[in-house]
């Protein structure tokens, strides 16, 4: 099996995933999964596509991710892994699609407007 390359995005994070058959090793920017994402929730998000399809420990994953925060990066990685698994076997799509793992979350931070404190918040109004 050749190396499968897929891209996932979330907010300002971009994740490039390289998937190949192996022992289940996951490296993110040259570091192991447990070292890069220290919380269990973020580790679960990254491993979720494998758990749903029953492929835990079957593929080695090399991930390059940049931009955004930790949660955005974890969700970008999850989308990229889901896309890669669908390319391996199209039947995985039926398991991943209902869970929402193949949907690109397009929500972005709203820009700050001039004359205001933030995107929606205004400066305090003084009548007199």
BAVO-438061 format. One record per residue (C-alpha): residue in three letters; x, y, z. Coordinates in pm, 1 decimal. Example, Ala and Ser with C-alpha at 12.3 -4.5 7.8 and 13.67 -1.06 7.14 Angstrom:
2
+--------+----------+----------+----------+
| residu |       px |       py |       pz |
+--------+----------+----------+----------+
|    Ala |   1230.0 |   -450.0 |    780.0 |
|    Ser |   1367.0 |   -106.0 |    714.0 |
+--------+----------+----------+----------+
END
This chain:
128
+--------+----------+----------+----------+
| residu |       px |       py |       pz |
+--------+----------+----------+----------+
|    Unk |      0.0 |      0.0 |      0.0 |
|    Unk |    133.7 |    342.8 |    -92.4 |
|    Unk |    139.6 |    641.0 |    141.5 |
|    Unk |   -190.9 |    828.2 |    139.4 |
|    Unk |   -172.7 |   1206.3 |    177.4 |
|    Unk |   -478.6 |   1410.3 |    284.4 |
|    Unk |   -538.1 |   1760.3 |    420.5 |
|    Unk |   -778.0 |   1867.2 |    695.9 |
|    Unk |   -863.1 |   2219.3 |    811.0 |
|    Unk |  -1036.6 |   2375.3 |   1111.5 |
|    Unk |  -1043.6 |   2748.5 |   1195.1 |
|    Unk |   -687.2 |   2855.6 |   1104.1 |
|    Unk |   -527.8 |   2511.4 |   1152.3 |
|    Unk |   -407.0 |   2304.6 |    857.7 |
|    Unk |   -312.0 |   1938.2 |    902.8 |
|    Unk |   -132.1 |   1725.6 |    644.3 |
|    Unk |   -165.9 |   1353.3 |    715.4 |
|    Unk |     49.8 |   1077.5 |    565.5 |
|    Unk |   -109.0 |    735.9 |    630.3 |
|    Unk |     51.4 |    396.9 |    565.4 |
|    Unk |     21.1 |     42.1 |    698.2 |
|    Unk |    210.7 |    -18.4 |   1020.4 |
|    Unk |    191.0 |    -72.2 |   1395.2 |
|    Unk |    -33.3 |    221.2 |   1488.4 |
|    Unk |    233.9 |    482.7 |   1560.0 |
|    Unk |    110.7 |    842.1 |   1544.3 |
|    Unk |    366.5 |   1122.6 |   1513.0 |
|    Unk |    266.1 |   1489.3 |   1507.7 |
|    Unk |    539.2 |   1735.7 |   1400.6 |
|    Unk |    802.4 |   1475.6 |   1490.8 |
|    Unk |    661.0 |   1411.9 |   1840.0 |
|    Unk |    445.6 |   1125.4 |   1964.6 |
|    Unk |     71.4 |   1177.4 |   2009.3 |
|    Unk |     91.6 |   1159.6 |   2390.7 |
|    Unk |    365.7 |   1424.5 |   2396.1 |
|    Unk |    197.5 |   1664.8 |   2153.5 |
|    Unk |   -160.1 |   1645.5 |   2292.5 |
|    Unk |   -134.6 |   1597.3 |   2668.1 |
|    Unk |   -509.8 |   1585.9 |   2744.2 |
|    Unk |   -714.6 |   1272.0 |   2694.0 |
|    Unk |   -991.9 |   1455.5 |   2509.5 |
|    Unk |   -759.4 |   1576.1 |   2232.5 |
|    Unk |   -594.5 |   1233.4 |   2205.3 |
|    Unk |   -940.8 |   1077.8 |   2170.2 |
|    Unk |  -1031.5 |   1324.3 |   1892.6 |
|    Unk |   -725.0 |   1223.8 |   1692.6 |
|    Unk |   -786.6 |    847.8 |   1739.9 |
|    Unk |  -1166.6 |    865.6 |   1692.5 |
|    Unk |  -1173.8 |    775.3 |   1317.6 |
|    Unk |   -965.9 |    462.2 |   1384.3 |
|    Unk |  -1188.3 |    359.3 |   1676.9 |
|    Unk |  -1510.9 |    401.0 |   1477.1 |
|    Unk |  -1383.3 |    198.6 |   1180.8 |
|    Unk |  -1207.9 |    -66.2 |   1393.5 |
|    Unk |   -860.6 |     12.2 |   1260.3 |
|    Unk |   -682.8 |     97.8 |   1584.7 |
|    Unk |   -316.5 |     -3.5 |   1560.3 |
|    Unk |   -319.4 |    -91.2 |   1188.2 |
|    Unk |   -178.6 |    228.7 |   1034.9 |
|    Unk |    122.4 |    449.9 |   1099.7 |
|    Unk |     39.0 |    818.7 |   1075.7 |
|    Unk |    284.8 |   1102.8 |   1019.5 |
|    Unk |    119.9 |   1442.8 |   1067.2 |
|    Unk |    241.4 |   1794.2 |    993.5 |
|    Unk |     11.9 |   2055.3 |   1150.4 |
|    Unk |     41.9 |   2432.4 |   1190.1 |
|    Unk |   -172.8 |   2731.9 |   1280.6 |
|    Unk |   -448.9 |   2777.9 |   1533.8 |
|    Unk |   -474.8 |   2633.5 |   1882.4 |
|    Unk |   -467.9 |   2280.7 |   2018.9 |
|    Unk |   -838.6 |   2203.0 |   1972.2 |
|    Unk |   -844.5 |   2335.7 |   1616.6 |
|    Unk |   -535.2 |   2132.2 |   1533.9 |
|    Unk |   -683.6 |   1813.1 |   1680.5 |
|    Unk |  -1005.5 |   1856.7 |   1480.4 |
|    Unk |   -811.5 |   1932.3 |   1160.4 |
|    Unk |   -613.2 |   1611.7 |   1212.4 |
|    Unk |   -934.3 |   1416.1 |   1274.2 |
|    Unk |  -1083.9 |   1537.1 |    943.9 |
|    Unk |   -767.7 |   1451.9 |    748.5 |
|    Unk |   -745.7 |   1101.0 |    897.5 |
|    Unk |  -1115.0 |   1042.3 |    820.5 |
|    Unk |  -1060.4 |   1146.7 |    458.2 |
|    Unk |   -756.8 |    916.9 |    429.8 |
|    Unk |   -949.2 |    618.3 |    568.2 |
|    Unk |  -1227.7 |    679.3 |    314.3 |
|    Unk |   -972.1 |    662.9 |     35.2 |
|    Unk |   -843.5 |    328.0 |    165.6 |
|    Unk |  -1191.8 |    171.7 |    182.0 |
|    Unk |  -1507.8 |    351.8 |     70.0 |
|    Unk |  -1718.5 |    143.5 |    314.3 |
|    Unk |  -1567.0 |    338.5 |    606.0 |
|    Unk |  -1764.5 |    638.7 |    480.0 |
|    Unk |  -2090.0 |    484.1 |    608.9 |
|    Unk |  -1943.7 |    472.0 |    962.9 |
|    Unk |  -1773.8 |    813.5 |    963.6 |
|    Unk |  -2038.4 |   1026.7 |    788.4 |
|    Unk |  -2317.7 |    992.9 |   1053.1 |
|    Unk |  -2068.6 |   1092.9 |   1325.6 |
|    Unk |  -1988.0 |   1414.2 |   1133.9 |
|    Unk |  -1619.3 |   1332.1 |   1086.3 |
|    Unk |  -1622.5 |   1399.9 |    712.4 |
|    Unk |  -1776.6 |   1746.4 |    741.7 |
|    Unk |  -1545.4 |   2047.1 |    721.3 |
|    Unk |  -1640.6 |   2282.6 |   1007.4 |
|    Unk |  -1632.9 |   2618.8 |    829.0 |
|    Unk |  -1686.7 |   2839.6 |   1135.3 |
|    Unk |  -1416.4 |   3105.4 |   1160.2 |
|    Unk |  -1347.9 |   3391.9 |   1400.3 |
|    Unk |  -1547.6 |   3699.8 |   1307.4 |
|    Unk |  -1333.8 |   4002.4 |   1230.1 |
|    Unk |  -1313.2 |   4305.6 |   1459.4 |
|    Unk |  -1497.7 |   4612.7 |   1329.5 |
|    Unk |  -1367.7 |   4969.3 |   1355.4 |
|    Unk |  -1532.0 |   5187.9 |   1620.2 |
|    Unk |  -1602.6 |   4878.2 |   1830.9 |
|    Unk |  -1415.0 |   4696.5 |   2103.5 |
|    Unk |  -1438.6 |   4350.3 |   1939.3 |
|    Unk |  -1645.9 |   4186.8 |   1664.2 |
|    Unk |  -1979.8 |   4244.3 |   1837.7 |
|    Unk |  -1892.1 |   4420.7 |   2163.8 |
|    Unk |  -1918.7 |   4801.0 |   2160.1 |
|    Unk |  -1743.7 |   5067.2 |   2363.9 |
|    Unk |  -1942.2 |   5188.0 |   2665.3 |
|    Unk |  -2205.2 |   5441.5 |   2561.8 |
|    Unk |  -2227.8 |   5765.8 |   2761.8 |
|    Unk |  -2545.3 |   5970.3 |   2718.5 |
|    Unk |  -2404.2 |   6278.3 |   2894.8 |
+--------+----------+----------+----------+
END
